[in-house]
């Protein structure tokens, strides 16, 4: 399996989630369901800022972070830009030497790519849970959902199975 497929799914899932949350009003986006837990908006902003940070680490370029006061359109644009950049890195490769982080760690670049996927999955899962708590149906963002959306998981007619 190509590495790019994982990042294609990652980018698709983030886009679908953002679009599913876009029609929610501010009260729902900013609702804190349980004390100490982030709202839908806080999770999405954090997820996108993290993705922008991973791009910055991997490319050694300064990437402006979207910020908590970003409009929904700005969040979507930031998610698209950073998601496309990660996908591009996965497709064409990325430097293989270790990276030194601003907080004093040396890390292999593949670990940053792995963390980018893990981080996004974790926060998409949290947003999906919050949507359920707020009596909204989250989109199906797993591999099966992506396969159905891309036509690579298709129900076959019972008559064609032998």
N, C-alpha and C positions, 0 to 999 in steps of 0.2 A: 504494500500500500504506500502510496506517495504521501509524504509529509504535508504537501499542499492540501490534500483532501481534509485533513483535520482542521486546517485554518479556513478552508472554504466553509466547512460546517460552522466553525466558531463565528465567522463573520455573518453568515446567514442567520444564525440563532440570535445574535445580538440585534441585528436589524429587525427581525420578526418581533422580538420582545419590545423593542422601543416603539415600533409601530402599533403593537397591541396596547401599550400604555398611553400612547399619544391622546386618545379620546377621553381618558380619565380626567376628571376635574382636579383642580389643585388640592381640594380637601382630601381626595383619595390618594393622590400622588404624595402628599405630605403627611398622611396619617401614620402615627406611630402606634402600632397595634399592641405592642408590649413594651413596657419601660426598658430602656437600654438597647432596643432594637432599632435599626435604621428604617426609614420610610422607603417607599418604592423609589422616589426621586434620589434620595441619598445613596441608595445602592447603585442606581444606574450611573450617577455622577462619579461615584468612586470606581466603578467598573471601567468606565471610559477613561478616567484619569489614569488608572493603572495601566490600561492598554497603551495610552500615550507615553507613559513612563517606560514601558517595555520597549517600545519603538525607539525612544531616545537612548536607552541603554544599548540596544543592539546596533544602532546606526551611528551612535556618538554625535548625533545632531540634537540641537535644542528643539524641543517640541512644546509649543505653548499648550498648557493644560486648559481644559474647558472651564472649570470652576463651578462652584455651587450656584452662582447667579446666572448661569447660561440659560438661554431660552431652549425650549424643546427642539426647535429647528437647529440651533447651534450644537446641542448634544448629539442629535442625529448626524449632523455633518462631521463632528469630531469622531464619532464612532465609525462612520464610513471611511474617513481619511486614515485613521489609525488601523482599522481592520484591513483595509486594502494594503496598507504598508506592510503589516505582518504577513499577509497573504503573499505579497510580492517577495518578501524575504524568504518565505518557505519555498516558493517556486524556484527562485534563482539561487538560493543559498545565502548564507550569511557567514561572516568571518568566524573562524573556529578558535581563535585564541581566547584566552580568558579575559574577562572584563573586570575592571576595578570599579566598584560602586562608590557613590558619594559618601556612604556611611562606613566605608572601610572594609569591604569584603571583596575577595577575588572569587569570581564565579564563571563557569564555562557558559558559553553563549547558548548551548542547547538547553541548559537549565532555565534560562530566561524564556526561551520559546515554550518549554513545558509549563512554566509558571503562568505564562500569558493565557494558555488554554485552561489550566486549572482554576485560575482566579476568575475568569469569565464564567465558567460553569458554576462555580460556587455562588456568585452573585446573581446569576440568572435563576438559579434554584431558589435563592432567598426571595427574589422578586415574585416568582411563581407562587411561593407559599403565602406571601403577603396578598397577592391577588385573590387567592382562595379564601384567606381570612376576611377579605373585604367583599366576599361573595361575587367575585369576578372569575371567569374561566381563563386561566393562562393558556397560551399556545403550547402545542407539543413541540419541544425543542430538542428532543433526543435524536439519536442516530436514525431511528425508524421514521420519525417525523421528517427529518432531512431527506431520507431516502424517498419517502412518498412525494415530498415537494419537488424533488429533482427527477422523479420518474425512474429511480433505481430500485425502489421497492414497489412492486406492483402485484396486486391480488390477481391470481390467475383463476380463470373460470374452472369450476369443479369438473366440467366435461373434458377439459384439456389435460387433466392430470390422469396419468395411467399408472 
